[in-house]
Amino acid sequence: MVLYYKVVIELVCWARVRWQHPYSRQILHLFFSSLVIFWPYFDRTDWSWRLNALVPFVIWTRLVYKGAILRDPADPEVQNNSSSSTPHDLLFGPAWAAAVMFWIGIFSFMTEEAAVMAATSLGDGLAPLIGTAYGRHIFHMPLAKPKTIEGSVVGVFLGTVAGCYFYLYMMGLPILPLRLALAYAGIAAVAEATAPGNLDNIVAPVILHLSFEQVQAYLHEA
């Protein structure tokens, strides 16, 4: 996992310098959520499976340190993980995403809920890419940042559905019925679109966590 993410960071840094790529934060977001594909290699009969959360924890501490203490605008972490190229921005989306990956690594290891939350992170990373390239219809919910319908539907909604099936397959877990995947993706899309400011990376996972069992109970009975 360490080698995987280190290679991703180096490639993104190289692409940003080589082609002035403006989407390094979103690309890192996509690859970061995919850390769950390494979970099946941990031994669940031993305490060592908890080491899966080490990479997210280290990344979280780096982001907090560089965003709150170091505060160097020229730092590569700021340049690649901040949408506004300001250190303070690291404390919102990127730090919250790392905190969520740490949380599911400890409390939801190898579960369907973890796959869904990772898929939501994947969809959230796709949304700005889709919205920037193809977004034509902008909407603005109270307290939330402006979004595009294309980004919310194709990025968050369809990205979450695709991510659910990809991560469940890679983790060796039972595949969710389509109605459940669609329901979770719908909740994620609405939560992401209505989340205040830069808090979508924490609001969407929290709402999914609070509604996960209720959705399963209702749709299994339906």
Buried (B, 14 or more C-beta within 10 A) or exposed (E): BEEBBEEBBEBBBEBBEEEEBEBBBBBBBBBBBBBBBBBEEBEEEEEEBEEBBEBBBBBBEBBBEBBEEBBEEEBBBBBBBBBEEEBBBBBBBBBBBBBBBBBBBBEBBBBBBBBBBBBBBBBBBBBBBBBBEEBEEEEEEEEBEEBBBBBBBBBBBBBBBBBBBBBBEBBEBEEBEEEBBBBBBBBBBBBBBBBEEBBBBBBBBBBBBEBBEEBBEEBEEE
